[in-house]
């Protein structure tokens, strides 16, 4: 299911789906996990490095919003943070001394 969530996110970005469409699609999958396999959802959130504190605070603050939607938003935000971090920390091979290359 984690691979499915990542695949959904990647597919949506490739198709230039709206953010709302992506959130709705992910929320459906997350709601399924909430009802049918909560332990798997917890494992996915852990693997995706979703902050438990941030998630709990968001769920408390917006208790009138569907949990699946809130989790989907956090999941997307975290994936975008990872992409940005990788881009910022990527080193060009030409910037590395010849001696230090593998």
C-alpha positions as CSV (number, residue, x, y, z in Angstrom):
1,X,0.0,0.0,0.0
2,X,2.9,2.4,0.7
3,X,4.1,1.8,-2.9
4,X,0.5,2.5,-4.0
5,X,0.5,5.8,-2.2
6,X,3.8,6.9,-3.7
7,X,2.7,5.6,-7.1
8,X,-0.6,7.6,-6.9
9,X,1.4,10.7,-5.9
10,X,3.9,10.3,-8.8
11,X,1.2,9.5,-11.3
12,X,-0.8,12.6,-10.3
13,X,2.2,14.8,-10.6
14,X,3.0,13.3,-14.1
15,X,-0.6,13.9,-15.2
16,X,-0.6,17.4,-13.7
17,X,-3.6,16.5,-11.6
18,X,-4.8,19.2,-9.3
19,X,-3.7,19.2,-5.7
20,X,-7.3,18.6,-4.6
21,X,-7.6,15.6,-6.9
22,X,-4.4,14.1,-5.5
23,X,-5.6,14.7,-1.9
24,X,-8.9,13.1,-2.6
25,X,-7.3,10.1,-4.2
26,X,-4.9,9.6,-1.4
27,X,-7.6,10.2,1.2
28,X,-9.6,7.4,-0.2
29,X,-6.7,4.9,0.2
30,X,-5.9,6.2,3.6
31,X,-9.5,5.9,4.8
32,X,-9.5,2.3,3.6
33,X,-6.4,1.7,5.7
34,X,-8.0,3.5,8.7
35,X,-10.9,1.1,8.6
36,X,-9.3,-2.1,7.4
37,X,-5.6,-2.1,8.3
38,X,-4.7,0.6,10.8
39,X,-1.3,-1.0,11.6
40,X,-0.3,-0.9,8.0
41,X,-1.2,2.8,7.9
42,X,0.9,3.5,10.9
43,X,3.8,1.6,9.3
44,X,3.4,3.7,6.1
45,X,3.3,7.0,8.0
46,X,6.5,5.9,9.9
47,X,8.3,5.0,6.7
48,X,7.2,8.2,5.1
49,X,8.6,10.1,8.1
50,X,5.3,11.8,9.0
51,X,5.7,13.6,12.3
52,X,3.5,12.0,14.9
53,X,3.3,15.2,16.9
54,X,2.3,17.2,13.8
55,X,-0.3,14.6,12.8
56,X,-1.9,14.5,16.3
57,X,-1.9,18.3,16.6
58,X,-3.5,18.6,13.1
59,X,-6.2,15.9,13.9
60,X,-7.0,17.7,17.2
61,X,-7.1,21.2,15.6
62,X,-9.3,20.2,12.7
63,X,-11.4,17.5,14.2
64,X,-14.3,18.5,11.9
65,X,-12.2,17.5,8.8
66,X,-11.9,13.9,7.6
67,X,-8.8,12.2,9.1
68,X,-8.0,10.6,5.7
69,X,-7.8,14.0,4.1
70,X,-5.6,15.5,6.8
71,X,-3.2,12.6,6.6
72,X,-3.1,12.8,2.8
73,X,-2.2,16.5,3.1
74,X,0.6,15.7,5.5
75,X,1.8,12.8,3.3
76,X,2.0,15.1,0.3
77,X,3.7,17.9,2.2
78,X,6.4,15.5,3.5
79,X,7.0,14.0,0.0
80,X,7.5,17.5,-1.4
81,X,9.9,18.3,1.5
82,X,11.9,15.3,0.6
83,X,12.1,16.2,-3.1
84,X,13.1,19.7,-2.3
85,X,15.8,18.5,0.2
86,X,17.2,16.0,-2.3
87,X,17.4,18.7,-5.0
88,X,19.1,21.2,-2.6
89,X,21.6,18.6,-1.5
90,X,22.4,17.0,-4.8
91,X,25.9,17.4,-5.8
92,X,27.0,17.6,-9.4
93,X,29.6,14.9,-10.2
94,X,31.8,17.5,-11.7
95,X,32.0,19.3,-8.3
96,X,33.7,16.2,-6.7
97,X,37.5,15.8,-7.0
98,X,38.5,12.9,-9.2
99,X,40.3,11.3,-6.2
100,X,37.0,11.3,-4.2
101,X,34.8,9.7,-6.9
102,X,33.9,6.1,-6.7
